[in-house]
């Protein structure tokens, strides 16, 4: 049912009219209705009143009438009356909005009336109908620009061949509030992870909904739009954030006309901290349970270790044919600590023989503080969990410096200095190598992907690396590469990027590199099912021969969910910021 105006003044029809005292009786719509004759009054012209969205009865002072209009009372009209005209004249209304409705009657004696918007004829309305229809919207327009407009209805004297008259009649006008788009409700944080915050909200039930806008701000700052999403999308993953910060979010709905709703209720969320294993640093090595000074003592201490063991390596050189091996486990509350200083140096004495130290099939072990200098491979961790490699210096290595493989999970490589790798074969000289090449899955992993998952590679420094300083192979998932620094690329190095991800769900953030002979950061999705859902945010790439961030995503696989944030900083990249559009 149409609403009535809150203002009722039957003795005031407009700025230029007054109601005559005489009344006559007429029959309309099968009942007796009172008709009052309206005479033009000599009133000085004035600027029209500009109304805002609302419902305006025929008595509204905002309506400007021209000609000899009459009032016709009927209980069936919007406010129990309407105004009509049977001669030259018009009625107009000036309004601010994007739409307008003319509410009238259609009758057997109605004419054809012209409708003008801002002086332009937009429609010729034939109001004839065999029987009376009251409170009918005979004209409606909802695609006007957002501003001030004037509608004018004119008597034309024309009629439908079946009509017995040619009147024009006004019951009311409505200026719809097309800005009244409901704001999204129930905004929530569906997931809070290191890679970002995933928002969700209830859909807005608007037929011409075109989009949602996402607004974000740090606590105490002004909300700013960061993304516009299609109307079918009611989730958003915000990857452009810092860790352990409190953010405010709001969502708006946007009509096809561009009209935007108010903000949803704000949601305040603290992002996840991006931290390593608390305290697993050389400076925090517990008091020694055993101090070793020779290779034999070191080998024996490793064999005898258990939960709570703290092995301190005295300064010196430690060398053992076949390399040192760790087969003992600690516990979550009492890990095994193997500690030393930069003067405690493990070596094999050869770039082509043996690992410096191998950790195999264990859990809860910390390797920290010592050095590995001159070995075929530096540190190898196999089928283990919760192993931390921190504050080591690993240098002058024939192949890769640190390798984690064969379902090693929840391990951490942090605060290490890695340099001069791949001295025997540059293309096998990764700094930190996570997982196993798919070409070797059958030879080392029963033809299954190597699920070396949730590995954190953080705050390391790399220089003189033979190929990628950090590579995460297909088969690995949900790791973090953050806060690392890459410098001094080797002239003979063979690398796709400082960080090359072939696995799924890796978060690569806050790294910094300069002088890459290829790209800064990259995804290679050449193995089907892998190279998906990785995020690159707040990384710095300076002076690179390729892209700041490069995503190799084979055609035909669709959107693989890899995202490059606009928060990355790229300077002097020969091919540009990225080969894909960034996300705010």
N, C-alpha and C positions, 0 to 999 in steps of 0.2 A: 504494500500500500504506500502511495506517495505521501510525503510528510507535508504538514502545513507550516507556513511561515509563522514564527512567533509574534510577528507584527501584524495586527489586523486593524485597518483603518478604512472603512468603507466610504469615507467621505473625502479620500485623497487618492487620485488615480495617477498622478504624475506631476511633472514640473509645470505643464502648460494647460492642465485641465481642471475644471471644477464641475461638480455634479449639480445639475439643475434640480429644482424643487419638484417639478412635475413628475409623476409616475404613471405608467399605464399598465394594463394587464394583458398578458399574452399567454398562449398555450404553447408549451415546448416540452418535448420528450414525454408527452402523454400526461402532463400534470400542469398545474397553474404555477407560473413563474413570474416574479416581479422584474420588470425592465425599467431601468432608470436611464433617461436621456442625458448624454454627456455633451456639454457645449464647450467649444474652444474658449479658453480664457486668455486675456491679453497679459501674458507673463513674459518678462524679459528672458531671452535665451541665456542659459548658463552651461558651464562645463558639465558633462554627464558624470554621474556618480559611477565610480569603478567598484564593482562588487567582487567579492572573493567566492570560492566554492560554497554553494549553498542552494537553497530552494526559495524561489521568489514568486510569490503569488501575483495575480494580475493587479492587485492593489499596491504593490511595492512602489515606493517613491523613486526607485532607481529606474523604473520603466518610463520611457519617453514616448508619449502618444502624439500622433499628428492626425487630424481629422475629427469627425463627429462619431466618437465611439459611444457605445451603450453598454450598460451593465445588465447581464442576464443571470438571475439567481436560479440555482438548481442544487438540490441536495446531492446530486450525482457528480458535481464538479469537485475539484480538488479542495477548495475552501468554500464550497457551496455557492460559487458564483464564477462567472467568466465575463470578459469584455469582447464585444464584437463590433465589426465595422462593415457597412454596406455602401461605401463610397470611397473616394480617393483618400489615402492616408496610409499611415504606417505605425509600427511600434518597434522600439529598439531598446537594447540593453547592452551596456558596456561592462565587460567583466575581465578579470585576470584569471587565466587558466589555460587548459589545453583542450577543453571540450565544452559543448553546450547542447542542451535538449530543449525543444519547444513542445510543451504539453498543450493539447487542444481537444476539440471534439471533431469527429467526422459525422456528417449528417447528410440527409438527402437534399439540403439546400446550401451546402458548402461550396465555396469556389476554389479556384486555383490561385495559389499565393506564391509570390517570389520571396526567396530567402537570400539575403546578402550577408556575407561575412567581410568585414573591413572594406565595404563598398564594392565587393565583387559578387556578382550573382553566382551562387553555388548550387542552387537547386530550385526547381519549380514544383511545389507540393500540391497535389490534387487531393483535397480533403473530402471528396464525395464518398459516401457509403449509403446503401439503401436504408439502413437503420442507424439510429444514434449510437455512437460509441464514445464514452466519456473517458477523460483522463488518459488520452492516448498520446504517446510520443510520436508526433508526426514528422519530426525532423531531429536528427542527432548527428553530431560530428565530434570525434574524439582524437583527431590527429593534428590539432593546431600546435603551432609553436608555443612554448611556455612564455606567455606574456599577456599584454592587454589587447583585447579584441572587442569588436562591436557586431552584434547580430541585429539585423533589421528585417522585419516582415512587412511586405507591402501588399496592399489590395491591388489586384490587376483588372478586375471586371471580367475576367475569363472564368469559364466554368466547364465542368464535364458535361457532355451532351445529355447525360441522364439527370443532371442536377437541376433543381428548380430555382437556385439562387447562386450568388457569387460572393458570399461573405468571407471575411477573415476573422478568426476567433482566437483569443489568447486565454488559456486557463492558468498557465504558469510557465516559468522557465527554470531549468535546473542547470547549475554549473557544477558538474561532477568533480569530486576531488580525486583527480587522477594521480595525485601525489600520494594518495593514501595506500601505498603498497605496504602490506604487513611486513614487519621486520622478522627475520628468521628467529626462531625460538630454540631453546634447549641446546645452545652452543656448548660443546663439550670437548675435552681432550681425550681422543680415543687411544692415543699412544704418546708416551714421552720417552724418547730414546736419545742416545748421543747424536744420531744422525739428524734429529729434528723432532718437531712436535706435530702430530697429526690431529687436525681439528675435524669435528663433525657437527652437523646441525640438522634440524628437521626441515623438510622442504616447505616452501611457501606456495600455497594454493592460489595462484594467479594465472589466468588463462594465457596472458601475453607476457609471461615472465621470460626475460631474455638472458639474465646473468645474475651471478652473485659476486659481490666484491668483498675481499678480505682486508681488514685493517689491522695494523700491528703497531705497538709502541713499547718501549721499555717503561718500566714503572716511573711515573712522574713526567713522561713526555707525551706529546700530542699524537693521537692515532693518525696514521697515514696509510693510504691504500697500497697494498703490495701485490695484489693479484686480482684479476677478473676471470671468473670461471663460467663455463656454460651452465645453463639452467638445469641440466640433468645431473650436475655434479654437486654433491652435498658433503664432500670431504676435501681436505687440503693438507698436504704435508709441507710444513714450513721448514725448509732446509737452510735458510739464510740467517741462522741465529748463532749466538755464542753459547758456550756451555755454562751451566750454573748461573744463569741470569733469569730474572723475573720479567715476563712479557705479558702485555695486555692485548687481547684480541676482541674484535667485533666484526660482525658480518652484516652486510646489507643486501637487499634484493633490488633488482633493476628491471623495470618494464622495457618493452620493445621501444617505447617512445623516448627512453633515456631517463624516465622518472625513477628516482632512487628512494628507497625506504629510509626510515630512521635506522640508527645503529641497533643491532641486537643488544641484549644485555651483555655487558663485558665479561670476558673470561680471563682470569689471571692464572698463569701457569709458570712454574719454574722449570727451565730446561735442565736436562740431565747433565751431571758433571762429567767431564771427559778427563778422568784421572787414571793413573796406572795403579799397580798394586801398592798400597800404602806402605811406605817405609822400606821398600825392597831396594835400598841403595847401599853403596859401599860404606858410606858414613854411618849407617845404622847396623852394621854387622855385629851380631852379639859377641859377647866375650868368648874367646876361643875355648873349645873343649879339647882341641888338639892343634898343635902348631907343627907345620912340616917345613923341612929345609932342603930335602932332597927328593928326587923323582921317586925313589923307592918308598920313602915315607908318605909321599902324596898318594901313590898307588894304593898303599895299605890303608890309609885313612879313608879313601873313597870306598874301599871294599868293606870296611867296618862301620860305615856311617849308618845312622838311623834317625828317627824323629828327634829333633833338638840338637843334632850334631852341628858344631860350628868349626869348620876347618879354616885355619889361617895359614896362608902361604907366605913364608918369609921371602924377602927379596932374593932373587936368584933366577937361574934358568932351569926349567923343568922339561925333560925330554924323555920320551918312552917310545920304543918301537911299537908301532900299531896305534899309538895315541892313548890318551887317558880316557877311561870309560866310567860312567856313573850308572850303576844298576840298582842303587838303593833309593828308597822313598822316604820322605818326611811325612808330616801330617799337616792338615790345614792350620792347626794351631802351633805346631812345632816343625817348621820346614827344616830341611838340611841347608845350611849355608856354606858355600865355598867361596872364601874371601881372599883378596890379595890387594896388591898395589900395582901401579904401572911398572914397578921394578920387579914384579913377580911375573916372569915371562915363560909361557908355554911355547915350545917350538917342536917341529918335527925335523928341522934342519933341511927340509926339501920342499920345493913347490909342487912336486909330483907324487909325494907319498904321504898318506895318513891324514887323519883329522887331528886337529889340536886337542879337542875334547868332544866326546860323544856322550849324549844322555839318552838312554834307551829304556822304554817301558816303565817309566817312573812317574811320580807325582810329588808336588810340593818341594821343589828344589830351587835354590837361588844361586846363580853364578854371578859374582860381582867383583869389580875393582881391578882384576888382574889383566894381563896382556897376552895376546897370542900373536906371535911374530914369526913369519915364514912357516907355512904349512900348505898342504894340498887344499884342504878345507879348514875353516876356522872352528866353528861350533856347529855340531849337528845334533838336532833333537828329534828323536824318533818315537812315535807311539806313546807320547807322554802327555801329562796335563799339569796345569798350574806350575809351569817352569818359568822363572824370570831370569833374563840375561840383562844385566845392567852395569853401567859404568866400566865396560871393558874397552880396551883398545885392541882392535883386530886389524892387522895390516900385513901387507906383503904376502898375499894369498894367491895360490895358483888358479883356483876356481872361485866358488862363492865363499863369502865370509861367514854368514850365519844361515843355516838351513833348518827349517821346521817342516816335518813331513810325516806321512803315515798316521793320519788321524790324531795328530797332536792337537790338543784343544786348550783354550783358555790360557795360552802362554803369552808372555810379554817380552819384548825386546826394546829396551829404553835406555836413553842417556849414554849410548855407546858411541865411540869414535871408530869409524870404519874407513879404511883408505887402502888404495893400491891393491885392487883385486883383479882376477882374470889375467894374471901375469903369464900363465901358460896358455890359456885360451880365453880371449876377451869375451866372446859371446856366452861363455859359461860363468862369467865373473860377477854375478849379482852381489849386491851388498847384503840384503836380507831377502831370502828366497822362501816363499811360503807355499807348501804343497808339492805336487809332482806333475810333471808334464803329462798331458793326456796320452802322448805317445808311449809313455812308460807305465801306464796304469796296469797293463797286463803283466809286465815283468816284475813289478814291485807291490802291486795292490790287488791281486786277483781280478784284474780287469774292471775294477770299480773305481769311481772317482775318489781321490784322496781328500777326505773330509777333514782337513786341518782347519778347524773353524775357531772363530772368536779370538783370533790372535791380535794383539795390540803392538804396533810398531810406532814408538813415540819418542820424540825429542832426541833423535840420533843425528849425528853429523857425518856426511859422506863426502869423500873426495877421491879423485883418481879411480873411479869405479869402471870396470871393464864393460859392463852393459847396464841394465837398469839398476839403479841403487836399491829399489824395492820392487819386487814382483810378486803378485798374488795369483797363483795359477787357477785355471778352471778346476772346479771341485771344492774350492775353499769358499767359505761364507762368513758374513757378519763380522768382519774384522775392522780395525781402526788403524789408519795411517795418519798421524797428526804430529805437528810441531817439529818435523824433521827439516834439516838444512842440507842443500845440495850445492856443491861448488866444484870447480876445477875438473870439468869433464875431460876425459882422456882423448887425445887426438886419434888414437887407434880404437877407441871404444865403439861398440856397436849397441845402440840403445834406441828404443822407441820413445822413451820418456823417462823422467826421474822416477815416476811411480806408474807402473803398468799393472792394471787390474784385469784379470780374466775370469775372476770368480763372481759371486753374487753378494749383494748387500754390504759392500764395503763402504766405509765412510772415510773420505780423504779430505782433511781439513787443516788449515793453519800451517801448511808446509811452505817452505821458501826455497827457491832455486834460482840460479843465474847461469847463463851460458850453456844451453842445451843444444847439441847438434841435431836434435829432432824436436819433439814436442815437450811441453812441460809435464803434463799429466795425461793419462790415457786409459781407455778401456778397449780391449780387443775381445769381441764377442764371436770369434770364429768357431768356437766349439758350441754346438747346439745345446741349448739349455743353460748356458753359462754366459757370463758377461752381462748380467742383468741387475737392475735395481741398485746401482752404485751412485753415490752422491759425492760431488766435488764442491767444496765451499771454502771461502776465505783463504785460498792458496795464492801464493805470489809466484809469478813466472816472469823473469826478466831476461831479455836477449835470448830468444829461442828461435831456432831455424824453422819450426813448424807452427802449430797452434799452441795457445796457452793450455787449453784442454782439448783433446781429440778423442772422439768416440767412434770407434770402428764398429758399426752395427750393420751386418749384412742385409741386403734388400730381401724382402719377403718375410722377415721375422716380426715386422710391426714395431710398436713401441716397446722397447725392452725395459722401460722404467729407469733408465740412467738419467741423472739430473746434474746439470751444471748451474751452480748458483751465480747470480750476478754480483756476489760479494767477492769473487776472485779478483785479484789485481794482476793485470797483464801489461807488460811494457816491452816494446820492441820485439813483438812476435811477428815473424815474417808473413805468416798466413792468417794472423788475427787472433781474436779472443778465443773462439771455439768454432768448430764446424757445425754446432747446433745452437739454437737460441738459449739464452740463459734464463733462469728463473729468479725473481726477486726474493 
